[in-house]
Amino acid sequence: MNNGSIDSDKLLLLNKLSAGDYKAFLYDCDGTLADNMAAHKEAFVKVAANFDIELDDSIIDELAGCPTHIVVQEISNRYQKAFDLDQFVNLKREMFFDEFIQHTKPIQFVVDHLKTNGTNVKIGVVSGGNRKTVQKTLTVLGIIDMIDVLVCAGETPNGKPFPDPFLLAAEKLGVSPEQCMVFEDGEPGVQAAEAAGMKWIRVDKI
């Protein structure tokens, strides 16, 4: 079976799973719409090496969806290394933006789901990445103009796994939480959706 038919089957299933009286679809970005988690891992590993850390990149999967500064704090804790967290975050952000972002590929069936449903429901993207990077990623994917609301790292008191980012997106869209469906690829995002009182789908499990 070729990738096209696999994506078609996944899109059909995703449409079936997300059917209902929803007023808004809220998508995570990295790993959900954008096939860029390997690039994020590579950037984290390269920057960690500058701080004499031989990083096991499985931590990035474990904390998928969390704001970058939370991931960096956890790296510091686990490797028992004291370093300037803001410097690490900024270096990682700059490296990803300069070296990787232009080559971002879509997770095609999820992007197609957004495109086919964007005229029927309101669309939000809720990401643990910073706004500049997320906006660029969505631009490279060709869907930036379809996004009604964007909520990014640092724009709420707490990030995922807390409900704040999803609740802010719903508020900005004028939609109640129970009328939102969330699309995620990580456990922190699922925890945030559940805490917000929203239904969710793990697209990486389809």
Backbone as CSV, one residue per row, in Angstrom:
resi,resn,N_x,N_y,N_z,CA_x,CA_y,CA_z,C_x,C_y,C_z
1,MET,0.848,-1.191,0.000,0.000,0.000,0.000,0.882,1.238,0.000
2,ASN,0.613,2.192,-0.893,1.450,3.384,-0.943,1.023,4.397,0.109
3,ASN,1.886,5.408,0.284,1.627,6.397,1.325,0.334,7.151,1.098
4,GLY,-0.006,7.386,-0.195,-1.231,8.119,-0.505,-2.464,7.405,-0.002
5,SER,-2.520,6.097,-0.238,-3.689,5.339,0.203,-3.703,5.168,1.711
6,ILE,-2.520,5.078,2.324,-2.451,5.006,3.785,-2.995,6.295,4.387
7,ASP,-2.562,7.437,3.831,-3.046,8.728,4.320,-4.548,8.861,4.124
8,SER,-5.058,8.364,3.000,-6.504,8.426,2.742,-7.274,7.620,3.774
9,ASP,-6.768,6.437,4.097,-7.418,5.598,5.106,-7.385,6.259,6.477
10,LYS,-6.245,6.858,6.805,-6.120,7.536,8.098,-7.045,8.744,8.173
11,LEU,-7.160,9.470,7.057,-8.045,10.636,7.032,-9.498,10.219,7.225
12,LEU,-9.899,9.146,6.579,-11.269,8.645,6.743,-11.541,8.294,8.204
13,LEU,-10.573,7.622,8.828,-10.734,7.227,10.231,-10.770,8.457,11.138
14,LEU,-9.892,9.427,10.851,-9.851,10.636,11.671,-11.155,11.423,11.548
15,ASN,-11.699,11.493,10.347,-12.994,12.162,10.151,-14.104,11.445,10.927
16,LYS,-14.037,10.122,10.929,-15.050,9.338,11.647,-14.938,9.571,13.155
17,LEU,-13.704,9.556,13.664,-13.485,9.715,15.100,-13.844,11.124,15.590
18,SER,-13.726,12.110,14.702,-13.973,13.501,15.097,-15.363,13.982,14.717
19,ALA,-16.216,13.052,14.244,-17.582,13.436,13.889,-18.373,13.771,15.147
20,GLY,-19.201,14.776,15.042,-20.015,15.171,16.186,-20.361,16.642,16.110
21,ASP,-21.040,17.109,17.110,-21.502,18.496,17.119,-20.437,19.408,17.728
22,TYR,-19.265,19.410,17.099,-18.161,20.245,17.581,-18.154,21.580,16.847
23,LYS,-17.764,22.612,17.581,-17.712,23.955,17.007,-16.277,24.393,16.719
24,ALA,-15.303,23.676,17.321,-13.899,24.041,17.123,-13.019,22.804,17.165
25,PHE,-12.023,22.787,16.289,-10.972,21.773,16.305,-9.676,22.468,16.712
26,LEU,-9.018,21.928,17.740,-7.776,22.506,18.255,-6.638,21.515,18.035
27,TYR,-5.661,21.924,17.248,-4.547,21.049,16.872,-3.261,21.477,17.567
28,ASP,-2.516,20.511,18.065,-1.122,20.749,18.414,-0.370,20.957,17.094
29,CYS,0.839,21.499,17.163,1.593,21.743,15.932,2.647,20.654,15.700
30,ASP,3.724,20.688,16.467,4.838,19.770,16.238,4.441,18.337,16.569
31,GLY,4.603,17.453,15.594,4.263,16.049,15.789,2.807,15.727,15.524
32,THR,1.985,16.764,15.343,0.564,16.569,15.041,0.257,17.046,13.624
33,LEU,0.534,18.308,13.346,0.410,18.841,11.983,1.738,18.763,11.234
34,ALA,2.820,18.976,11.963,4.153,19.056,11.354,4.990,17.827,11.688
35,ASP,5.543,17.207,10.661,6.403,16.035,10.823,7.825,16.523,11.094
36,ASN,8.037,17.042,12.298,9.316,17.683,12.590,9.913,17.281,13.941
37,MET,9.375,16.235,14.560,9.886,15.866,15.874,11.334,15.370,15.806
38,ALA,11.708,14.695,14.724,13.103,14.250,14.579,14.037,15.450,14.506
39,ALA,13.593,16.494,13.811,14.401,17.713,13.709,14.517,18.398,15.068
40,HIS,13.412,18.457,15.810,13.470,19.041,17.150,14.440,18.251,18.035
41,LYS,14.384,16.936,17.952,15.288,16.105,18.745,16.741,16.393,18.394
42,GLU,17.019,16.481,17.097,18.393,16.736,16.657,18.887,18.082,17.176
43,ALA,18.016,19.084,17.135,18.392,20.407,17.644,18.658,20.349,19.149
44,PHE,17.803,19.656,19.895,18.015,19.509,21.335,19.350,18.819,21.627
45,VAL,19.639,17.735,20.894,20.874,16.973,21.127,22.097,17.840,20.832
46,LYS,22.054,18.603,19.734,23.189,19.458,19.362,23.439,20.534,20.407
47,VAL,22.368,21.155,20.864,22.533,22.215,21.868,22.992,21.618,23.194
48,ALA,22.436,20.484,23.574,22.839,19.842,24.834,24.332,19.533,24.841
49,ALA,24.869,19.152,23.692,26.301,18.853,23.593,27.148,20.075,23.938
50,ASN,26.623,21.265,23.640,27.334,22.500,23.995,27.441,22.678,25.508
51,PHE,26.554,22.002,26.238,26.552,22.078,27.694,27.114,20.795,28.322
52,ASP,27.881,20.034,27.500,28.515,18.781,27.953,27.493,17.757,28.422
53,ILE,26.365,17.697,27.718,25.329,16.703,28.001,25.159,15.808,26.780
54,GLU,25.311,14.503,26.984,25.043,13.539,25.920,23.580,13.117,26.065
55,LEU,22.705,13.836,25.364,21.268,13.744,25.605,20.649,12.510,24.975
56,ASP,19.872,11.784,25.785,19.004,10.720,25.274,17.717,11.402,24.794
57,ASP,17.495,11.386,23.473,16.398,12.192,22.927,15.005,11.618,23.213
58,SER,14.925,10.479,23.913,13.604,9.937,24.263,12.857,10.869,25.218
59,ILE,13.597,11.732,25.895,12.959,12.698,26.790,12.056,13.656,26.015
60,ILE,12.386,13.893,24.739,11.589,14.803,23.918,10.229,14.167,23.607
61,ASP,10.230,12.859,23.342,8.963,12.147,23.136,8.131,12.148,24.413
62,GLU,8.795,11.906,25.515,8.110,11.816,26.806,7.395,13.127,27.153
63,LEU,8.016,14.237,26.793,7.486,15.556,27.150,6.881,16.273,25.946
64,ALA,6.493,15.510,24.926,5.931,16.102,23.703,4.755,17.008,24.039
65,GLY,4.812,18.235,23.535,3.732,19.191,23.780,4.013,20.172,24.898
66,CYS,4.962,19.824,25.772,5.307,20.735,26.858,6.076,21.937,26.314
67,PRO,5.953,23.093,26.958,6.759,24.247,26.552,8.253,23.917,26.615
68,THR,9.025,24.517,25.725,10.454,24.208,25.622,11.175,24.414,26.946
69,HIS,10.834,25.462,27.674,11.563,25.722,28.925,11.310,24.626,29.962
70,ILE,10.142,23.972,29.899,9.868,22.849,30.798,10.757,21.657,30.439
71,VAL,10.904,21.409,29.127,11.773,20.324,28.658,13.215,20.584,29.096
72,VAL,13.673,21.814,28.921,15.048,22.167,29.274,15.272,22.055,30.782
73,GLN,14.292,22.475,31.577,14.402,22.319,33.030,14.532,20.850,33.414
74,GLU,13.755,19.989,32.731,13.814,18.553,33.026,15.167,17.974,32.614
75,ILE,15.734,18.447,31.501,17.077,18.009,31.090,18.086,18.372,32.177
76,SER,17.992,19.598,32.680,18.891,20.043,33.750,18.744,19.159,34.984
77,ASN,17.510,18.839,35.340,17.260,18.016,36.529,17.815,16.603,36.363
78,ARG,17.522,15.987,35.238,17.890,14.575,35.062,19.393,14.374,34.913
79,TYR,20.035,15.331,34.249,21.476,15.194,34.033,22.281,15.909,35.114
80,GLN,21.549,16.469,36.085,22.174,17.150,37.224,23.230,18.141,36.754
81,LYS,22.821,18.943,35.789,23.693,19.980,35.228,23.047,21.340,35.461
82,ALA,23.795,22.230,36.054,23.314,23.598,36.243,23.809,24.458,35.081
83,PHE,22.868,25.053,34.359,23.239,25.940,33.256,22.151,26.990,33.090
84,ASP,22.414,27.978,32.260,21.463,29.054,32.010,20.326,28.507,31.146
85,LEU,19.160,28.313,31.742,18.031,27.707,31.030,17.606,28.562,29.838
86,ASP,17.570,29.870,30.023,17.157,30.757,28.935,18.131,30.689,27.762
87,GLN,19.415,30.573,28.077,20.419,30.462,27.004,20.199,29.190,26.193
88,PHE,19.947,28.076,26.888,19.683,26.801,26.203,18.441,26.925,25.320
89,VAL,17.365,27.469,25.885,16.112,27.622,25.132,16.341,28.461,23.877
90,ASN,17.043,29.573,24.031,17.269,30.472,22.888,18.154,29.833,21.819
91,LEU,19.189,29.126,22.257,20.068,28.446,21.300,19.310,27.382,20.514
92,LYS,18.485,26.612,21.222,17.707,25.556,20.561,16.729,26.171,19.569
93,ARG,16.041,27.237,19.987,15.069,27.907,19.126,15.738,28.447,17.864
94,GLU,16.893,29.093,18.042,17.604,29.667,16.897,18.102,28.580,15.947
95,MET,18.647,27.493,16.496,19.156,26.411,15.658,18.026,25.764,14.857
96,PHE,16.904,25.509,15.521,15.780,24.894,14.811,15.276,25.812,13.707
97,PHE,15.137,27.089,14.018,14.612,28.061,13.050,15.556,28.203,11.862
98,ASP,16.857,28.271,12.132,17.834,28.534,11.070,18.152,27.301,10.226
99,GLU,18.197,26.124,10.857,18.698,24.935,10.158,17.609,23.967,9.699
100,PHE,16.452,23.966,10.373,15.499,22.884,10.145,14.127,23.299,9.621
101,ILE,13.649,24.455,10.033,12.221,24.745,9.874,11.763,24.794,8.420
102,GLN,12.635,25.264,7.524,12.246,25.413,6.125,11.972,24.069,5.461
103,HIS,12.479,22.994,6.060,12.327,21.649,5.474,11.178,20.864,6.127
104,THR,10.350,21.554,6.906,9.241,20.891,7.603,8.275,20.248,6.612
105,LYS,7.927,19.009,6.876,6.947,18.287,6.067,5.639,18.164,6.853
106,PRO,4.525,18.043,6.149,3.254,17.867,6.860,3.050,16.428,7.312
107,ILE,2.308,16.251,8.388,1.696,14.950,8.659,0.401,15.009,7.868
108,GLN,0.454,14.416,6.675,-0.479,14.759,5.608,-1.941,14.545,5.966
109,PHE,-2.253,13.417,6.606,-3.676,13.155,6.861,-4.256,14.120,7.893
110,VAL,-3.405,14.618,8.809,-3.892,15.585,9.800,-4.067,16.965,9.153
111,VAL,-3.101,17.367,8.329,-3.229,18.626,7.597,-4.442,18.585,6.676
112,ASP,-4.663,17.464,6.015,-5.845,17.323,5.145,-7.131,17.397,5.962
113,HIS,-7.108,16.834,7.169,-8.269,16.904,8.061,-8.587,18.356,8.397
114,LEU,-7.546,19.126,8.721,-7.738,20.545,9.008,-8.326,21.265,7.796
115,LYS,-7.757,20.991,6.628,-8.209,21.677,5.409,-9.649,21.334,5.063
116,THR,-10.026,20.076,5.233,-11.374,19.667,4.829,-12.437,20.096,5.835
117,ASN,-12.017,20.373,7.064,-12.982,20.753,8.101,-12.963,22.238,8.446
118,GLY,-11.999,22.959,7.890,-11.824,24.360,8.240,-12.975,25.269,7.874
119,THR,-13.811,24.838,6.944,-14.969,25.651,6.572,-16.187,25.344,7.446
120,ASN,-16.121,24.247,8.203,-17.269,23.812,9.007,-17.137,24.159,10.485
121,VAL,-15.893,24.211,10.985,-15.649,24.511,12.390,-14.547,25.558,12.487
122,LYS,-14.445,26.171,13.655,-13.344,27.100,13.894,-12.072,26.300,14.162
123,ILE,-10.936,26.868,13.755,-9.665,26.154,13.841,-8.704,26.903,14.756
124,GLY,-8.161,26.170,15.732,-7.122,26.722,16.589,-5.894,25.834,16.568
125,VAL,-4.735,26.443,16.739,-3.495,25.691,16.950,-2.969,26.069,18.324
126,VAL,-2.725,25.053,19.146,-2.299,25.251,20.536,-0.979,24.508,20.714
127,SER,0.106,25.267,20.854,1.445,24.678,20.796,2.299,25.083,21.986
128,GLY,3.232,24.202,22.339,4.221,24.521,23.357,5.423,25.250,22.791
129,GLY,5.414,25.506,21.472,6.498,26.252,20.834,6.260,27.754,20.908
130,ASN,7.294,28.527,20.612,7.117,29.972,20.642,6.416,30.437,19.369
131,ARG,5.763,31.591,19.453,4.877,32.054,18.377,5.613,32.206,17.040
132,LYS,6.795,32.781,17.047,7.536,32.996,15.800,7.785,31.669,15.076
133,THR,8.216,30.666,15.832,8.525,29.362,15.238,7.256,28.670,14.742
134,VAL,6.200,28.708,15.536,4.950,28.055,15.144,4.351,28.729,13.912
135,GLN,4.353,30.050,13.882,3.829,30.770,12.712,4.612,30.406,11.456
136,LYS,5.944,30.314,11.578,6.776,29.944,10.429,6.477,28.517,9.987
137,THR,6.314,27.613,10.953,6.005,26.212,10.631,4.688,26.120,9.869
138,LEU,3.661,26.807,10.344,2.353,26.766,9.691,2.400,27.431,8.322
139,THR,3.268,28.419,8.169,3.450,29.065,6.861,4.097,28.104,5.877
140,VAL,5.147,27.389,6.329,5.812,26.406,5.467,4.823,25.312,5.054
141,LEU,3.922,24.946,5.966,2.919,23.917,5.657,1.793,24.443,4.772
142,GLY,1.710,25.759,4.616,0.702,26.357,3.749,-0.683,26.455,4.350
143,ILE,-0.764,26.478,5.692,-2.087,26.504,6.333,-2.264,27.687,7.288
144,ILE,-1.310,28.592,7.331,-1.374,29.695,8.296,-2.662,30.506,8.146
145,ASP,-3.142,30.666,6.908,-4.332,31.496,6.678,-5.626,30.815,7.113
146,MET,-5.551,29.522,7.451,-6.745,28.791,7.866,-6.903,28.771,9.391
147,ILE,-5.921,29.324,10.098,-5.931,29.265,11.557,-6.659,30.487,12.108
148,ASP,-7.724,30.247,12.879,-8.489,31.344,13.476,-7.833,31.867,14.747
149,VAL,-7.227,30.982,15.523,-6.602,31.365,16.789,-5.328,30.547,16.983
150,LEU,-4.298,31.218,17.477,-3.022,30.563,17.767,-2.642,30.880,19.211
151,VAL,-2.400,29.821,20.000,-1.952,29.982,21.382,-0.611,29.266,21.515
152,CYS,0.406,29.998,21.978,1.760,29.457,22.014,2.369,29.558,23.409
153,ALA,3.598,29.075,23.531,4.278,29.047,24.826,4.368,30.448,25.424
154,GLY,4.167,30.520,26.732,4.316,31.776,27.448,3.118,32.703,27.381
155,GLU,2.057,32.274,26.704,0.892,33.139,26.528,-0.228,32.837,27.533
156,THR,0.013,31.844,28.380,-0.914,31.517,29.473,-0.089,31.313,30.743
157,PRO,-0.711,31.435,31.914,0.045,31.243,33.153,0.759,29.897,33.218
158,ASN,0.121,28.862,32.696,0.710,27.525,32.665,0.549,26.936,31.273
159,GLY,1.531,26.139,30.852,1.428,25.425,29.587,0.922,24.013,29.800
160,LYS,0.847,23.231,28.721,0.493,21.816,28.858,1.480,21.173,29.834
161,PRO,1.041,20.273,30.718,-0.226,19.543,30.755,-1.370,20.258,31.469
162,PHE,-1.187,21.515,31.827,-2.294,22.276,32.413,-3.289,22.670,31.326
163,PRO,-4.540,22.923,31.676,-5.575,23.198,30.665,-5.531,24.606,30.081
164,ASP,-4.735,25.496,30.676,-4.775,26.914,30.328,-4.723,27.213,28.823
165,PRO,-3.783,26.612,28.064,-3.704,26.967,26.641,-4.968,26.614,25.860
166,PHE,-5.544,25.439,26.133,-6.761,25.040,25.418,-7.950,25.894,25.839
167,LEU,-8.020,26.234,27.123,-9.125,27.071,27.589,-9.042,28.473,26.982
168,LEU,-7.818,28.998,26.833,-7.661,30.313,26.211,-8.074,30.265,24.742
169,ALA,-7.694,29.207,24.039,-8.088,29.070,22.634,-9.605,29.034,22.502
170,ALA,-10.263,28.255,23.356,-11.724,28.169,23.312,-12.353,29.527,23.598
171,GLU,-11.805,30.224,24.589,-12.332,31.549,24.940,-12.200,32.515,23.764
172,LYS,-11.037,32.514,23.126,-10.806,33.413,21.989,-11.711,33.079,20.808
173,LEU,-12.040,31.803,20.662,-12.904,31.369,19.566,-14.380,31.554,19.898
174,GLY,-14.686,31.816,21.178,-16.067,31.959,21.589,-16.818,30.639,21.601
175,VAL,-16.092,29.571,21.941,-16.660,28.216,21.932,-16.478,27.603,23.320
176,SER,-17.485,26.899,23.807,-17.362,26.253,25.110,-16.414,25.052,25.005
177,PRO,-15.714,24.720,26.095,-14.751,23.609,26.052,-15.346,22.293,25.557
178,GLU,-16.585,22.003,25.966,-17.179,20.713,25.563,-17.510,20.653,24.080
179,GLN,-17.446,21.785,23.395,-17.676,21.822,21.950,-16.377,21.824,21.153
180,CYS,-15.258,21.567,21.858,-13.944,21.521,21.211,-13.433,20.082,21.128
181,MET,-12.807,19.750,20.013,-12.097,18.494,19.864,-10.613,18.809,19.692
182,VAL,-9.777,18.120,20.461,-8.338,18.350,20.457,-7.626,17.218,19.718
183,PHE,-6.618,17.600,18.930,-5.799,16.634,18.194,-4.358,16.772,18.689
184,GLU,-3.825,15.670,19.225,-2.540,15.713,19.908,-1.677,14.507,19.543
185,ASP,-0.392,14.583,19.908,0.503,13.441,19.706,1.284,13.106,20.970
186,GLY,0.961,13.761,22.090,1.714,13.522,23.315,0.840,13.493,24.544
187,GLU,1.324,12.818,25.576,0.561,12.664,26.817,0.309,13.997,27.526
188,PRO,1.270,14.925,27.583,0.973,16.211,28.233,-0.196,16.945,27.569
189,GLY,-0.278,16.855,26.243,-1.384,17.500,25.538,-2.721,16.855,25.845
190,VAL,-2.718,15.533,25.949,-3.942,14.808,26.299,-4.391,15.181,27.715
191,GLN,-3.432,15.241,28.643,-3.759,15.631,30.016,-4.344,17.039,30.052
192,ALA,-3.784,17.939,29.242,-4.284,19.316,29.183,-5.701,19.356,28.629
193,ALA,-5.957,18.565,27.581,-7.291,18.524,26.982,-8.319,17.993,27.979
194,GLU,-7.962,16.910,28.656,-8.889,16.336,29.635,-9.160,17.313,30.775
195,ALA,-8.119,17.994,31.236,-8.283,18.965,32.319,-9.158,20.145,31.879
196,ALA,-9.151,20.420,30.572,-9.975,21.510,30.025,-11.407,21.061,29.752
197,GLY,-11.691,19.772,29.922,-13.033,19.249,29.664,-13.319,19.043,28.197
198,MET,-12.259,18.755,27.429,-12.398,18.589,25.977,-12.146,17.144,25.561
199,LYS,-12.834,16.714,24.513,-12.553,15.420,23.901,-11.232,15.523,23.142
200,TRP,-10.564,14.376,22.932,-9.264,14.414,22.278,-9.038,13.160,21.445
201,ILE,-8.111,13.284,20.496,-7.671,12.167,19.657,-6.150,12.198,19.578
202,ARG,-5.501,11.056,19.819,-4.058,10.941,19.626,-3.811,10.548,18.174
203,VAL,-3.374,11.497,17.359,-3.206,11.225,15.938,-2.060,10.252,15.678
204,ASP,-1.092,10.194,16.590,0.029,9.284,16.396,-0.372,7.838,16.650
205,LYS,-1.570,7.619,17.195,-2.057,6.255,17.449,-2.942,5.747,16.316
206,ILE,-3.202,6.596,15.333,-4.072,6.197,14.202,-3.238,5.462,13.163
